[in-house]
Amino acid sequence: MEDMTIAEKVSYIRGLAEGMKLNTETAEGKILAAIIDVLGDIAINIEDIDSDLADVSDVVTDLEESVMDLEDEVYGEDEYDRGYVDDDDEDDLYEITCPTCNNTITADFDVIADGKLECPNCGSTIEFELDDIEDE
């Protein structure tokens, strides 16, 4: 009985009641018959909900795929999504510590070549010379 659906279980209970020749003329028989009918209605509603949920799940999966395709189209495919990282990009990044707030800022060589940088944390201007950059 564990592998049965709810509708099948309700049908089984209905069959038991009919097999026992449930007297629907008594108060108890009327209540049991009404409970079995309600269980049948609930089983039908649950099957409908399960079916609708499966449809919604399929639509959500399709939407997720469409959004991912759209993101790739708009923003370009991310290198990390393709499974590799271009080491040349990492070589051009430098970490700078703001002397005012000790915030660590990552900047590429073009920003550093300007000779100054505004700290996004505290707003103070950090000035430096290219000679200050240490080679790794």
TIVO-2410 file (N, C-alpha, C; in nm, 3 decimals):
# residues 136
REC num residu      c1      c2      c3 atome chaine
REC   1      M   0.083  -0.120   0.000     N      A
REC   1      M   0.000   0.000   0.000    CA      A
REC   1      M   0.087   0.126   0.000     C      A
REC   2      E   0.216   0.112   0.031     N      A
REC   2      E   0.305   0.229   0.036    CA      A
REC   2      E   0.337   0.284  -0.101     C      A
REC   3      D   0.336   0.196  -0.204     N      A
REC   3      D   0.370   0.241  -0.339    CA      A
REC   3      D   0.251   0.297  -0.414     C      A
REC   4      M   0.137   0.301  -0.351     N      A
REC   4      M   0.014   0.349  -0.416    CA      A
REC   4      M   0.006   0.501  -0.409     C      A
REC   5      T  -0.060   0.558  -0.509     N      A
REC   5      T  -0.086   0.701  -0.505    CA      A
REC   5      T  -0.199   0.728  -0.407     C      A
REC   6      I  -0.219   0.854  -0.375     N      A
REC   6      I  -0.327   0.890  -0.283    CA      A
REC   6      I  -0.462   0.851  -0.342     C      A
REC   7      A  -0.480   0.872  -0.471     N      A
REC   7      A  -0.607   0.836  -0.536    CA      A
REC   7      A  -0.629   0.685  -0.527     C      A
REC   8      E  -0.524   0.607  -0.546     N      A
REC   8      E  -0.537   0.462  -0.537    CA      A
REC   8      E  -0.571   0.418  -0.394     C      A
REC   9      K  -0.512   0.484  -0.296     N      A
REC   9      K  -0.541   0.452  -0.156    CA      A
REC   9      K  -0.687   0.483  -0.122     C      A
REC  10      V  -0.737   0.596  -0.172     N      A
REC  10      V  -0.877   0.632  -0.148    CA      A
REC  10      V  -0.969   0.530  -0.214     C      A
REC  11      S  -0.934   0.490  -0.335     N      A
REC  11      S  -1.015   0.387  -0.404    CA      A
REC  11      S  -1.013   0.257  -0.325     C      A
REC  12      Y  -0.901   0.221  -0.269     N      A
REC  12      Y  -0.890   0.100  -0.188    CA      A
REC  12      Y  -0.981   0.109  -0.066     C      A
REC  13      I  -0.978   0.226   0.002     N      A
REC  13      I  -1.065   0.246   0.120    CA      A
REC  13      I  -1.212   0.240   0.079     C      A
REC  14      R  -1.243   0.302  -0.036     N      A
REC  14      R  -1.382   0.298  -0.085    CA      A
REC  14      R  -1.424   0.153  -0.113     C      A
REC  15      G  -1.333   0.074  -0.171     N      A
REC  15      G  -1.362  -0.067  -0.196    CA      A
REC  15      G  -1.383  -0.145  -0.066     C      A
REC  16      L  -1.300  -0.114   0.035     N      A
REC  16      L  -1.319  -0.180   0.166    CA      A
REC  16      L  -1.457  -0.148   0.224     C      A
REC  17      A  -1.497  -0.021   0.214     N      A
REC  17      A  -1.627   0.020   0.269    CA      A
REC  17      A  -1.740  -0.050   0.194     C      A
REC  18      E  -1.728  -0.059   0.062     N      A
REC  18      E  -1.832  -0.128  -0.015    CA      A
REC  18      E  -1.833  -0.277   0.016     C      A
REC  19      G  -1.712  -0.336   0.032     N      A
REC  19      G  -1.702  -0.477   0.064    CA      A
REC  19      G  -1.760  -0.509   0.201     C      A
REC  20      M  -1.749  -0.416   0.292     N      A
REC  20      M  -1.805  -0.435   0.426    CA      A
REC  20      M  -1.954  -0.402   0.427     C      A
REC  21      K  -2.003  -0.361   0.313     N      A
REC  21      K  -2.144  -0.321   0.300    CA      A
REC  21      K  -2.180  -0.215   0.404     C      A
REC  22      L  -2.100  -0.104   0.396     N      A
REC  22      L  -2.118   0.008   0.489    CA      A
REC  22      L  -2.261   0.059   0.480     C      A
REC  23      N  -2.329   0.061   0.590     N      A
REC  23      N  -2.467   0.107   0.596    CA      A
REC  23      N  -2.466   0.260   0.601     C      A
REC  24      T  -2.502   0.322   0.490     N      A
REC  24      T  -2.500   0.469   0.483    CA      A
REC  24      T  -2.627   0.531   0.538     C      A
REC  25      E  -2.713   0.448   0.596     N      A
REC  25      E  -2.835   0.499   0.658    CA      A
REC  25      E  -2.812   0.537   0.804     C      A
REC  26      T  -2.705   0.481   0.866     N      A
REC  26      T  -2.677   0.514   1.006    CA      A
REC  26      T  -2.594   0.642   1.011     C      A
REC  27      A  -2.588   0.703   1.128     N      A
REC  27      A  -2.509   0.827   1.145    CA      A
REC  27      A  -2.361   0.801   1.118     C      A
REC  28      E  -2.309   0.690   1.172     N      A
REC  28      E  -2.168   0.658   1.152    CA      A
REC  28      E  -2.139   0.629   1.005     C      A
REC  29      G  -2.230   0.556   0.939     N      A
REC  29      G  -2.212   0.522   0.798    CA      A
REC  29      G  -2.215   0.646   0.710     C      A
REC  30      K  -2.303   0.741   0.743     N      A
REC  30      K  -2.309   0.866   0.666    CA      A
REC  30      K  -2.178   0.944   0.679     C      A
REC  31      I  -2.126   0.949   0.802     N      A
REC  31      I  -2.000   1.022   0.825    CA      A
REC  31      I  -1.886   0.956   0.750     C      A
REC  32      L  -1.874   0.823   0.760     N      A
REC  32      L  -1.766   0.752   0.690    CA      A
REC  32      L  -1.778   0.769   0.538     C      A
REC  33      A  -1.898   0.761   0.484     N      A
REC  33      A  -1.918   0.780   0.340    CA      A
REC  33      A  -1.879   0.922   0.298     C      A
REC  34      A  -1.915   1.019   0.380     N      A
REC  34      A  -1.880   1.159   0.349    CA      A
REC  34      A  -1.728   1.178   0.355     C      A
REC  35      I  -1.663   1.116   0.454     N      A
REC  35      I  -1.516   1.127   0.465    CA      A
REC  35      I  -1.449   1.065   0.344     C      A
REC  36      I  -1.497   0.950   0.300     N      A
REC  36      I  -1.439   0.884   0.183    CA      A
REC  36      I  -1.458   0.971   0.058     C      A
REC  37      D  -1.575   1.034   0.044     N      A
REC  37      D  -1.598   1.124  -0.070    CA      A
REC  37      D  -1.503   1.243  -0.067     C      A
REC  38      V  -1.485   1.301   0.051     N      A
REC  38      V  -1.393   1.416   0.065    CA      A
REC  38      V  -1.250   1.372   0.034     C      A
REC  39      L  -1.211   1.256   0.082     N      A
REC  39      L  -1.077   1.205   0.051    CA      A
REC  39      L  -1.059   1.189  -0.100     C      A
REC  40      G  -1.163   1.142  -0.169     N      A
REC  40      G  -1.156   1.130  -0.315    CA      A
REC  40      G  -1.136   1.265  -0.382     C      A
REC  41      D  -1.210   1.366  -0.335     N      A
REC  41      D  -1.195   1.501  -0.391    CA      A
REC  41      D  -1.055   1.556  -0.365     C      A
REC  42      I  -1.005   1.532  -0.244     N      A
REC  42      I  -0.870   1.579  -0.209    CA      A
REC  42      I  -0.766   1.510  -0.297     C      A
REC  43      A  -0.782   1.381  -0.320     N      A
REC  43      A  -0.688   1.307  -0.404    CA      A
REC  43      A  -0.686   1.364  -0.546     C      A
REC  44      I  -0.804   1.394  -0.600     N      A
REC  44      I  -0.811   1.452  -0.735    CA      A
REC  44      I  -0.742   1.589  -0.738     C      A
REC  45      N  -0.768   1.671  -0.636     N      A
REC  45      N  -0.704   1.804  -0.630    CA      A
REC  45      N  -0.553   1.793  -0.619     C      A
REC  46      I  -0.505   1.699  -0.542     N      A
REC  46      I  -0.360   1.682  -0.526    CA      A
REC  46      I  -0.297   1.638  -0.658     C      A
REC  47      E  -0.363   1.549  -0.729     N      A
REC  47      E  -0.311   1.508  -0.861    CA      A
REC  47      E  -0.306   1.626  -0.957     C      A
REC  48      D  -0.410   1.711  -0.954     N      A
REC  48      D  -0.411   1.831  -1.040    CA      A
REC  48      D  -0.297   1.925  -1.001     C      A
REC  49      I  -0.277   1.944  -0.872     N      A
REC  49      I  -0.170   2.032  -0.824    CA      A
REC  49      I  -0.034   1.977  -0.864     C      A
REC  50      D  -0.014   1.846  -0.849     N      A
REC  50      D   0.112   1.784  -0.888    CA      A
REC  50      D   0.139   1.804  -1.037     C      A
REC  51      S   0.036   1.789  -1.118     N      A
REC  51      S   0.050   1.808  -1.262    CA      A
REC  51      S   0.086   1.953  -1.295     C      A
REC  52      D   0.013   2.046  -1.231     N      A
REC  52      D   0.042   2.188  -1.253    CA      A
REC  52      D   0.182   2.223  -1.206     C      A
REC  53      L   0.224   2.167  -1.094     N      A
REC  53      L   0.357   2.194  -1.041    CA      A
REC  53      L   0.465   2.143  -1.136     C      A
REC  54      A   0.443   2.028  -1.195     N      A
REC  54      A   0.539   1.975  -1.293    CA      A
REC  54      A   0.548   2.068  -1.413     C      A
REC  55      D   0.433   2.121  -1.458     N      A
REC  55      D   0.433   2.215  -1.570    CA      A
REC  55      D   0.508   2.343  -1.534     C      A
REC  56      V   0.483   2.396  -1.414     N      A
REC  56      V   0.551   2.518  -1.370    CA      A
REC  56      V   0.701   2.493  -1.359     C      A
REC  57      S   0.739   2.378  -1.308     N      A
REC  57      S   0.881   2.345  -1.295    CA      A
REC  57      S   0.948   2.343  -1.432     C      A
REC  58      D   0.880   2.287  -1.532     N      A
REC  58      D   0.935   2.286  -1.668    CA      A
REC  58      D   0.951   2.428  -1.722     C      A
REC  59      V   0.853   2.512  -1.698     N      A
REC  59      V   0.859   2.651  -1.746    CA      A
REC  59      V   0.974   2.725  -1.677     C      A
REC  60      V   0.989   2.706  -1.545     N      A
REC  60      V   1.097   2.773  -1.472    CA      A
REC  60      V   1.233   2.727  -1.524     C      A
REC  61      T   1.247   2.599  -1.551     N      A
REC  61      T   1.373   2.548  -1.606    CA      A
REC  61      T   1.401   2.612  -1.741     C      A
REC  62      D   1.299   2.621  -1.827     N      A
REC  62      D   1.317   2.686  -1.957    CA      A
REC  62      D   1.354   2.833  -1.941     C      A
REC  63      L   1.291   2.902  -1.845     N      A
REC  63      L   1.323   3.043  -1.821    CA      A
REC  63      L   1.466   3.060  -1.771     C      A
REC  64      E   1.509   2.972  -1.681     N      A
REC  64      E   1.647   2.980  -1.632    CA      A
REC  64      E   1.746   2.966  -1.746     C      A
REC  65      E   1.721   2.870  -1.834     N      A
REC  65      E   1.810   2.850  -1.949    CA      A
REC  65      E   1.808   2.972  -2.040     C      A
REC  66      S   1.691   3.029  -2.062     N      A
REC  66      S   1.680   3.148  -2.148    CA      A
REC  66      S   1.754   3.267  -2.087     C      A
REC  67      V   1.741   3.285  -1.956     N      A
REC  67      V   1.809   3.395  -1.888    CA      A
REC  67      V   1.960   3.376  -1.897     C      A
REC  68      M   2.008   3.253  -1.877     N      A
REC  68      M   2.152   3.228  -1.887    CA      A
REC  68      M   2.202   3.256  -2.028     C      A
REC  69      D   2.125   3.215  -2.129     N      A
REC  69      D   2.163   3.244  -2.268    CA      A
REC  69      D   2.164   3.394  -2.294     C      A
REC  70      L   2.065   3.464  -2.240     N      A
REC  70      L   2.057   3.609  -2.257    CA      A
REC  70      L   2.175   3.679  -2.187     C      A
REC  71      E   2.209   3.633  -2.067     N      A
REC  71      E   2.324   3.691  -1.997    CA      A
REC  71      E   2.452   3.671  -2.078     C      A
REC  72      D   2.470   3.553  -2.134     N      A
REC  72      D   2.588   3.528  -2.216    CA      A
REC  72      D   2.590   3.619  -2.338     C      A
REC  73      E   2.471   3.641  -2.395     N      A
REC  73      E   2.462   3.727  -2.513    CA      A
REC  73      E   2.492   3.874  -2.478     C      A
REC  74      V   2.438   3.921  -2.366     N      A
REC  74      V   2.453   4.061  -2.328    CA      A
REC  74      V   2.591   4.088  -2.268     C      A
REC  75      Y   2.631   4.005  -2.171     N      A
REC  75      Y   2.754   4.031  -2.098    CA      A
REC  75      Y   2.874   3.955  -2.153     C      A
REC  76      G   2.852   3.864  -2.241     N      A
REC  76      G   2.960   3.780  -2.290    CA      A
REC  76      G   2.979   3.662  -2.197     C      A
REC  77      E   3.038   3.559  -2.252     N      A
REC  77      E   3.058   3.440  -2.171    CA      A
REC  77      E   3.176   3.464  -2.078     C      A
REC  78      D   3.155   3.441  -1.950     N      A
REC  78      D   3.258   3.463  -1.849    CA      A
REC  78      D   3.365   3.355  -1.862     C      A
REC  79      E   3.492   3.394  -1.847     N      A
REC  79      E   3.601   3.298  -1.856    CA      A
REC  79      E   3.587   3.188  -1.752     C      A
REC  80      Y   3.537   3.223  -1.636     N      A
REC  80      Y   3.521   3.123  -1.531    CA      A
REC  80      Y   3.414   3.021  -1.568     C      A
REC  81      D   3.314   3.062  -1.644     N      A
REC  81      D   3.211   2.969  -1.688    CA      A
REC  81      D   3.265   2.870  -1.790     C      A
REC  82      R   3.366   2.911  -1.865     N      A
REC  82      R   3.423   2.821  -1.966    CA      A
REC  82      R   3.525   2.726  -1.906     C      A
REC  83      G   3.562   2.745  -1.779     N      A
REC  83      G   3.649   2.649  -1.712    CA      A
REC  83      G   3.797   2.685  -1.713     C      A
REC  84      Y   3.833   2.804  -1.760     N      A
REC  84      Y   3.973   2.842  -1.753    CA      A
REC  84      Y   3.984   2.989  -1.716     C      A
REC  85      V   4.102   3.023  -1.666     N      A
REC  85      V   4.129   3.160  -1.628    CA      A
REC  85      V   4.253   3.204  -1.704     C      A
REC  86      D   4.247   3.320  -1.766     N      A
REC  86      D   4.362   3.373  -1.838    CA      A
REC  86      D   4.460   3.432  -1.738     C      A
REC  87      D   4.576   3.370  -1.725     N      A
REC  87      D   4.675   3.414  -1.627    CA      A
REC  87      D   4.728   3.554  -1.657     C      A
REC  88      D   4.722   3.598  -1.784     N      A
REC  88      D   4.771   3.732  -1.817    CA      A
REC  88      D   4.688   3.839  -1.749     C      A
REC  89      D   4.558   3.816  -1.731     N      A
REC  89      D   4.473   3.914  -1.665    CA      A
REC  89      D   4.512   3.930  -1.519     C      A
REC  90      E   4.549   3.820  -1.453     N      A
REC  90      E   4.585   3.826  -1.312    CA      A
REC  90      E   4.715   3.901  -1.290     C      A
REC  91      D   4.806   3.896  -1.389     N      A
REC  91      D   4.935   3.962  -1.375    CA      A
REC  91      D   4.920   4.114  -1.376     C      A
REC  92      D   4.814   4.166  -1.435     N      A
REC  92      D   4.795   4.309  -1.446    CA      A
REC  92      D   4.724   4.369  -1.326     C      A
REC  93      L   4.690   4.291  -1.225     N      A
REC  93      L   4.620   4.341  -1.108    CA      A
REC  93      L   4.716   4.359  -0.991     C      A
REC  94      Y   4.698   4.469  -0.920     N      A
REC  94      Y   4.783   4.500  -0.805    CA      A
REC  94      Y   4.695   4.534  -0.686     C      A
REC  95      E   4.743   4.499  -0.568     N      A
REC  95      E   4.671   4.534  -0.446    CA      A
REC  95      E   4.738   4.654  -0.382     C      A
REC  96      I   4.656   4.752  -0.346     N      A
REC  96      I   4.705   4.875  -0.285    CA      A
REC  96      I   4.632   4.891  -0.153     C      A
REC  97      T   4.704   4.924  -0.047     N      A
REC  97      T   4.642   4.945   0.083    CA      A
REC  97      T   4.632   5.094   0.109     C      A
REC  98      C   4.513   5.138   0.140     N      A
REC  98      C   4.489   5.279   0.168    CA      A
REC  98      C   4.555   5.312   0.303     C      A
REC  99      P   4.640   5.413   0.308     N      A
REC  99      P   4.705   5.448   0.434    CA      A
REC  99      P   4.610   5.511   0.536     C      A
REC 100      T   4.497   5.560   0.491     N      A
REC 100      T   4.401   5.623   0.582    CA      A
REC 100      T   4.313   5.521   0.653     C      A
REC 101      C   4.254   5.427   0.576     N      A
REC 101      C   4.158   5.333   0.635    CA      A
REC 101      C   4.203   5.188   0.630     C      A
REC 102      N   4.319   5.163   0.573     N      A
REC 102      N   4.375   5.027   0.558    CA      A
REC 102      N   4.289   4.936   0.469     C      A
REC 103      N   4.206   4.994   0.386     N      A
REC 103      N   4.126   4.916   0.291    CA      A
REC 103      N   4.217   4.868   0.179     C      A
REC 104      T   4.202   4.742   0.139     N      A
REC 104      T   4.281   4.689   0.029    CA      A
REC 104      T   4.203   4.708  -0.100     C      A
REC 105      I   4.268   4.771  -0.199     N      A
REC 105      I   4.207   4.802  -0.326    CA      A
REC 105      I   4.281   4.725  -0.434     C      A
REC 106      T   4.208   4.663  -0.524     N      A
REC 106      T   4.268   4.593  -0.637    CA      A
REC 106      T   4.253   4.682  -0.760     C      A
REC 107      A   4.363   4.706  -0.829     N      A
REC 107      A   4.359   4.793  -0.946    CA      A
REC 107      A   4.449   4.735  -1.054     C      A
REC 108      D   4.417   4.766  -1.178     N      A
REC 108      D   4.502   4.719  -1.287    CA      A
REC 108      D   4.609   4.824  -1.316     C      A
REC 109      F   4.700   4.791  -1.404     N      A
REC 109      F   4.815   4.876  -1.430    CA      A
REC 109      F   4.774   5.012  -1.487     C      A
REC 110      D   4.669   5.016  -1.567     N      A
REC 110      D   4.626   5.143  -1.626    CA      A
REC 110      D   4.582   5.243  -1.519     C      A
REC 111      V   4.517   5.196  -1.414     N      A
REC 111      V   4.475   5.285  -1.305    CA      A
REC 111      V   4.598   5.333  -1.229     C      A
REC 112      I   4.691   5.244  -1.205     N      A
REC 112      I   4.812   5.279  -1.131    CA      A
REC 112      I   4.898   5.376  -1.211     C      A
REC 113      A   4.899   5.361  -1.342     N      A
REC 113      A   4.981   5.448  -1.427    CA      A
REC 113      A   4.940   5.594  -1.416     C      A
REC 114      D   4.816   5.620  -1.373     N      A
REC 114      D   4.770   5.758  -1.354    CA      A
REC 114      D   4.843   5.825  -1.238     C      A
REC 115      G   4.899   5.746  -1.145     N      A
REC 115      G   4.974   5.801  -1.034    CA      A
REC 115      G   4.892   5.832  -0.911     C      A
REC 116      K   4.761   5.821  -0.919     N      A
REC 116      K   4.678   5.843  -0.801    CA      A
REC 116      K   4.550   5.763  -0.815     C      A
REC 117      L   4.489   5.739  -0.698     N      A
REC 117      L   4.370   5.657  -0.693    CA      A
REC 117      L   4.287   5.703  -0.574     C      A
REC 118      E   4.156   5.712  -0.593     N      A
REC 118      E   4.068   5.748  -0.482    CA      A
REC 118      E   4.020   5.621  -0.414     C      A
REC 119      C   4.033   5.615  -0.282     N      A
REC 119      C   3.988   5.500  -0.205    CA      A
REC 119      C   3.835   5.495  -0.208     C      A
REC 120      P   3.777   5.383  -0.252     N      A
REC 120      P   3.631   5.375  -0.256    CA      A
REC 120      P   3.570   5.364  -0.116     C      A
REC 121      N   3.651   5.332  -0.017     N      A
REC 121      N   3.600   5.315   0.119    CA      A
REC 121      N   3.592   5.450   0.192     C      A
REC 122      C   3.701   5.524   0.193     N      A
REC 122      C   3.703   5.649   0.270    CA      A
REC 122      C   3.709   5.775   0.185     C      A
REC 123      G   3.739   5.761   0.055     N      A
REC 123      G   3.741   5.875  -0.034    CA      A
REC 123      G   3.873   5.950  -0.041     C      A
REC 124      S   3.972   5.910   0.039     N      A
REC 124      S   4.100   5.981   0.035    CA      A
REC 124      S   4.177   5.944  -0.092     C      A
REC 125      T   4.260   6.036  -0.136     N      A
REC 125      T   4.339   6.015  -0.257    CA      A
REC 125      T   4.471   5.951  -0.220     C      A
REC 126      I   4.503   5.842  -0.289     N      A
REC 126      I   4.629   5.772  -0.268    CA      A
REC 126      I   4.718   5.805  -0.388     C      A
REC 127      E   4.835   5.861  -0.360     N      A
REC 127      E   4.927   5.894  -0.467    CA      A
REC 127      E   5.048   5.802  -0.459     C      A
REC 128      F   5.101   5.762  -0.574     N      A
REC 128      F   5.216   5.674  -0.578    CA      A
REC 128      F   5.288   5.691  -0.711     C      A
REC 129      E   5.411   5.643  -0.712     N      A
REC 129      E   5.491   5.647  -0.833    CA      A
REC 129      E   5.508   5.504  -0.883     C      A
REC 130      L   5.534   5.491  -1.010     N      A
REC 130      L   5.551   5.358  -1.066    CA      A
REC 130      L   5.669   5.285  -1.006     C      A
REC 131      D   5.766   5.358  -0.952     N      A
REC 131      D   5.882   5.293  -0.889    CA      A
REC 131      D   5.839   5.219  -0.762     C      A
REC 132      D   5.725   5.258  -0.705     N      A
REC 132      D   5.678   5.197  -0.581    CA      A
REC 132      D   5.621   5.055  -0.602     C      A
REC 133      I   5.591   5.019  -0.727     N      A
REC 133      I   5.532   4.889  -0.756    CA      A
REC 133      I   5.639   4.782  -0.750     C      A
REC 134      E   5.614   4.680  -0.669     N      A
REC 134      E   5.709   4.570  -0.657    CA      A
REC 134      E   5.675   4.466  -0.762     C      A
REC 135      D   5.783   4.412  -0.825     N      A
REC 135      D   5.762   4.301  -0.919    CA      A
REC 135      D   5.743   4.173  -0.841     C      A
REC 136      E   5.654   4.089  -0.889     N      A
REC 136      E   5.630   3.963  -0.822    CA      A
REC 136      E   5.731   3.861  -0.866     C      A
***
